[in-house]
Amino acid sequence: MKPDLRFQFSGDMTTGVLTVRRDFAARRDVVWDCHTKSELLDKWFAPKPLSTMTKSMEFREGGHWHYAMIDEDGTHYWGRTDYKTITPTTGYTTTDAFTDETGAPNEEMPISQWSTRFSDEGAGTRVENVIDYGSPEALQTVIDMGMEEGIASTFEKLDETLAALTK
């Protein structure tokens, strides 16, 4: 398979920080909406063949997104994103954790701090995620779980969603 030159995935194993960049062929406001509206997140935020279901979402500083990624057998993999800061169409910062159905963090899994930034890139949009896992060991855990392949597949679903929205 030919590598996607729009996708960059780089882990710093001395600090536990992961940087993921991806360019999308859509205007920034549309890419922003896909990251900040539950009805759009549900269309793309899970690697193929999983689907996503929002349990609750309040996109505001101090708000959260509680969701499940669901496999073909119906198993739910819960997560929660807590929004710390938001600068519309430019970026936001969050705390992200694996959880149970109630939203309680799974203390056995890494909890991460995300900084997500959106910028114009040619006629499209660049999204950059800087994800601090707090330790090299925690970063290695998510890499071993298939984080690179999972994010790449998830971004392919975002491409499909953006194409449908911008027809």
Steps between C-alpha positions, in 0.01 A plus 500: 500500500626848409564725804265794554727805475231715664539298824785539750525295821797558728552386859768643728595204714698718742203722596195285424364756253339398171453743210249416227448727199259450213385719211138488384342619174236721661464848645601550861145575622376167360792303652440684829131404497595135445712515818252692715147378419388161630285418197809537280744333740268198499559467123879469515663480843605134509727283291336281237292286548395650838219754535457780754209589726484814713350451847530869594679810376538859608753672276603786726787575738436274797277277287557147378434240234416148627485245221543138404679341208303187412636193325310270265408269791341789691778541758523861622841660565426810705693827504464849637646829385489793744533843336737737679545790255329582169592761238239464222634365168858529631528233766419348835667313784360194671558216740423164339445169678373149447194462723214276593139558396452750786797712388728396787862482378667162459803555727684207337512683166693817410330836550624765258503876453417609144567826321314503167572781253337585166668708229449578134720291272462596136132454411457262794561468872783360712412343832783454749457302820772515765415229752685478832472156657711600799762228459679300231339184640147636460577612143641154424178344632283685245749442219492127580117515491520614136460875542674589171289264290187593691544874450587452132181295448292750699630786285399306187145498639529875560604544135182312396285713733654823370447389139131435572461839675674701228333350189 
